[in-house]
Amino acid sequence: MNTTEIFLIAMTVIFTVPYLVWRLGRTDHFAPLVVVQILTGIALGPAVLGAAFPEAYRFVFNPVVVQSLNGLAWWAVMLFVFIAGIELDLRQAWVHRRESGITASLALGAPLLLGSVAALGLLVAPGWVGPQAQPWQFVLGMGMACAVTALPILILLLEKIDLLRQPVGQRILRYASLDDILIWGVLSLILMDWQRVGKQALFLAGFALASLLLRRLMTWMPARDRWHASLVWLAVCGFGADCSGLHFMVGAFLAGVVIDAQWFDQRQLDLLRHHVLLVLMPVFFLSTGLRTGWSLGGAAVLLVAALLLLVSVAGKLLGVAMAGRILGWPPGESALIGWLLQTKALIMIIFVNILLDKQMITGDAFTALLLMAVASTMLTIPVVSPMLARLRGGRPVHP
């Protein structure tokens, strides 16, 4: 077979296997299709398919095919992060700045602290710290990975449990939006290359100036041209960020943040996000699975994943409980919000992919973090559904 035919075999597997598992297994209650796609990517990686059927694995996922898949995955995740940046609306967070600031800072700070403590323990164990990482970069990166909330997946879950348009759902989105800004800010700090700091400062200065010009241009041009201009802007920002020593995904997020969602038809924006998830992101999930590492053994990776899951969930619940006590929330509400905010999946996986790209973590640490993200997301709906039923049967959720 030629490369095109093998590539199409790989694409058939990518789109068929997770869909059948999701549809026939009826996993939607605890594992949405996105989560199943992530798990399928891990299963198709070197630790499962590669170990069970090494010849088939090497045939389908040969270097040429993997490189082609990686190209699709890069553009997919750039589009996804770009859309997340566009949809980030901090105006409501500013209106409710005291409540939003207290909750977002505690919801991020507590799991960041606990995750960093866990990472300190991993510093002394071989096989977890990447070859290019300073100790503080590894500790801060692992801690932030434990603190991440995945805003796009949170939106999907809030829609599923009919909270998205409710007051409490909008509050949760405000908290997650503020945390998103902090997450990307910390990532930029971690990735700061002090040998190329001048180049990075030049990129940021040029980006700021270009953003002002872009905003003037976007308000002037017809609506039908804004989509094309946005894609050019996305590619240029990704290129500039990567050349300066940051990462192209940081550039993609920055490119979206400076664009206002109201410049586009909201229905079209929703459809674009849906189509990116449907058509392109499964390729990213597979390419993520192919990067998993198990050189330290499955038991060690699973043990570290369990530890990170514990500190991540406990930290998020503790931080939100502290915020609820300060702000006087009704009983049970902080637990509901805490469980929803610990949803990780996509953004956290994007975050740790960047850490792996920059060799801040090893393949084994990447795999442990990936398993933690999947497990935390799978816990959300089964835990939240009965909790929400009790709240709806008793006192109303705080407006």
N, C-alpha and C positions, 0 to 999 in steps of 0.2 A: 504493500500500500504506500501511496505517497503521503506527504505531510498534510495536505489538505484533507484527505480522507481520515487520517488519524485524528486531526484536529476536530473534525465533525463527530467522530466517535466520542471524543472527550466531551464535546458540547452536549451530545445526546445524553450521556451519563449525568452531566451536571444538572440538566433540567428535568430528567425523568425520575431519578432515584429519590431526591428529597420530596418531590411532589407526591409520589406514590406513598411514601412513608407518612407524610402529613395527611393525605386524603384518606387512605385506607386505614391508617392507624388512628384517625380522628384525634390527633394530638393537640388540637388548637387550644384546649383549655389550659394546658400547662406548657406547651411548646408551639408557639406560632410558626408559620412557615419559615420565617427568617431564622429562627433558632434551629429548626430542622436542617436548613441549608448549611448553617455553620457546623452542626454536628456531622452532616454528610461530608463536608470538606475535610474534617478531621479523619473520618473513616476512610476516605479515599487517599489519605496521606501515607507517608512511609511507615508509620507505626502499625497500621491495620492492613490496608490493601497491600502495601509494599512488603509487609512481613508475611502475609498469608499467600499472596500470589506475586512474587517478585518479578517474574518474567512479564506477566500481563501489565504490571505497574510500569515497568521500564518501557514497554512497548507503547502504551497509551500516553504516558506522561514523560515522553522523552524530552531532552533539553530544548529542541526547536519548538515543539508544541507548547511546552511550559512558558517559553519566552513569549509566544504569541498570546497565550492566556494572560500573562502578566501585563502586557500592553493594554488589553481590554480592561483588566482589573484596575490599573492605574487611572484610566479615564473614568471608569465607573465610580470609584471612590472620590475622585476629584469633583465630579458632578454632585454626588451625594452630600459631601461636606459643603460645597458651594451653596446648595439649596438650603441646608441647615443654617448657614450664615445669613442668607436672605430672610429666612423666616424668624430669625432672632429679633424679637421686639422688646426692647427694654423700657419703653415709655410707661407701661403699666407698673413695672418694677420701680420706676422713679416716683410714680404717684404714691405707691405704698412702700416707700423706701425703708422705713424703720422695720416694719414686719418682714419685708423681703430680705433686707440686709442681715437681720439677726438670724433668720431661718437658713438662708443660703450659706452664710459663713459657718454656722454650727454644723449644718448638714454636710458641708465639704470638709471642715476642719477636723471633726472627730474621726472619721474614717481615714483621713490623710495621716493623722497622728498615729493611730493604731497600725495602719499599713506600713508606715515608716519604721515603727518599732519592729514589726515582723521582718522588714527588709534588713534591718541592722543585724538580726540573727543570721540571715542568709549571707551576709558579707563574709563571715568567717568560714562558710562552707564552700568548697570548690564546685564550680559548674553552673553558677547562677549569674554571676556578674559578667557583663560583656567586656570584650578586650579593649574597647575605646571609652569605657565609662570611668569617671572618677567616682569614688565612694558616695559623695553627696548626690551625684546625678542618678546613680542606681537607687539609692534610698528614696529620693524625692520622686523619681519616676514610678517606682513600685507603690509608694504611698499614694500618689495621685491616681494610679490605676485602680486602687481600692476605693477611691472617693468619687470616681466618675459616675455621672448619671447620663444615660443615653436619651437625649431629648426626642429624636425621631421615633424610637421604639416606645418611649413613654406616651407619645401622642397616640400611637396605635393601640396601646393597652387602655388608655383612657377612653378611646372610642369604643373599645370592646365592652367595657363595664359601664358605659353611658355616663361618664363623668366629664368628658372633654368640654362640653359647653356649660357645665355647672360651675358655680362660684368656686368650689373647692378645687375643681380641675384647673381653672385658670390660675388660682394661687400656686398650685403645684408647678405649672408651666413657668410662672414667674421665677420661682426658686431655681428650677432647673436651668433657665436661661442665664441667670446670674452666674451659676456654677460653670456653665459652658464657657463664658468669657474667662473666668479664672483658670479653667483647665487649659485652654489654649495659651493663656499668658504664661502659666507655669511651664508648659511644654516649650515655648519659645525660650524661656530662661535655661531650661535643661539643654536645649540644642545650641545655645550660644557658643560659637566657636571663637574663643578669645584670640586666636591667631588670625582670624578673619573678621574681627569685630568691626573694623572700618568698612569692610564690604557689606556687612549686615546692616550697619547704621545707614550706609548709602542707599541700600535697598529700601529700608523703612522710610527714609526721607523722600525718596523718589516715589514710593507707593503713596505716601500722604499727599504729595503734590498731584500725582496722577488721579487720585481718588476725587479730589476737588474738581478737576477737569472732567472726569467721567460723570460726576453727578450733574454738572451743568449740561453736558452732552445728552444724558439720558432724559432729562426733562424737556429738552428741545426736540429730540427726534421722535418720529411717529412710533406708536406702540408696537407695530409689527416689526420694526427694526431693532427693538431693544433686546430681543432674544439673541439675535446674531451678534450684536455688540457685546452682550454679556458673555457669550462663549469665547469670543476673542480675548476679552478682559480676563477670563478665567485662565486661559492657556498662558497668557503673558505673565500673570501674577504667579502662577505655579512655576514657570520657568525662572522668574526672577528670584523667588524664594529659594529654589533649589540651588541656583548658581551662587547665592550668597552664603550658603552653608546651613540655611534653615532647611525645611523639607517642603516638597511641592504641595503636600496636604495643608501645611500651615498657610501657604500662599493661597490655596483654594478657599480656605475658611475666611481669610482676610478679604479676599475678592468678594465673597458673598455678604460679609458684614456691612460693607459700605454701600450696598445696594438696598433700596427700599422696596419692601414687598408690594406696596401699593402701586408701584410702577407697572405691575403685571396683573392680569386677570387671575384672581385667587383660584378659580376652578382650573385654569391651565397650569398654574403652579402646583396644585395638588396632583393633577394628572401627570406632570413631569416627574414628581417624586415617586408616584406609584409606578410609572413606567421604568424609571431607573432601577427601582427595587425588583421589578419583574424581569426586565430584559438583561440588565448588566450586572447587578450586584451578586447574583449567584456565582458568577465567574470569580469575583473577588473572594467570596467565601471559600471556593475551592483553592484558589491560590494561597489563601491563608492557611488552610489545612495542610497544604503541601510543605509549609514552612515549619510545621511542628517538629520538635525534637524530643527524643526519649533516651539520650545517651546515658543519663544517670539511672535509667530504669523506671518502669511504670509506677512502682510503689512510691518512690521518692517524689515523682512529679505529682501523683495523686495526693500524697500527704501534704505537700506544699500548697496545692490547689485548695485543699480543705482548710488549711490554716488561713489562707488569704480570703476564702469565702467567709470564714468565721469573723475575722477582724473587719471585713468590708460591711457585712450585714449588721454586726453589733455596733460598729462605729456610726453607721448611718442612723440606726434606731436611737442610739444614745444622743447623737447630736440633735435630731429632730425633737426628741423628748425634752431636752434642755430648752429648746426654742419654745415648745408648747408650754412649758412651765413658766417661762419668762413672759410669754404673751397671753397666758390665761386661756388656752384652748380647752374645749370640753373633753371629758375622759374618752379615750379611745381614738381621738382624731390624730394625735401625733403618731401613733403606731401605724394607722392607715397611710398617712403621708410618708412616713419613713420607709415603709415597704415599697411604695410606688417609686420613691426617689432612688432606691437602691438598684433599680433596673439598669442594666449596663449594655450588654450586647454590642450594637454596632459602633458607637462612638468609642467605647473602651477598646474594642478590637482594632479600630483605626489607630488609636493612641498607641497601643503596644506594637502594632506593625511598624510605626515610626521609630519606636525605641529599638526594635530589632534591626531595622534598616541602618540605624546609626550605631549599631553594635553596643548599645547601652545594656542590653540583656542578652542572654544566650537563648538558644532554641528551647531548652528545657524550661527556663523561666517564662518564655513566651507561651509555651504549652500550658503551664500551670495557670497563668493569667487568663488564657483563653477558656480553659475549663471552668475557672471561677466565674467569668463573665456569663457563660452559658447557664451555669447552675443558678446564679443569682437571678437571672431573668426568668428561668423556668419556675422558680419558687413564687414569683410575684402573684400571678392570678390565683393559684390555689389558696394562697394565704389571704389575699385581699378580698376575695369574693365572699366568704362567710363573715369576715369582719365588716364589710360594707353592708351586708344584709342585716347584721345586728344594729349598726348605726342607723340605717334607714327605718328599722322597726322601733327604734327608741327616739332619742333626741336627734333633731336635724343636724346635719354637718354644718359647722360654723361658716357663715357666708363670707 
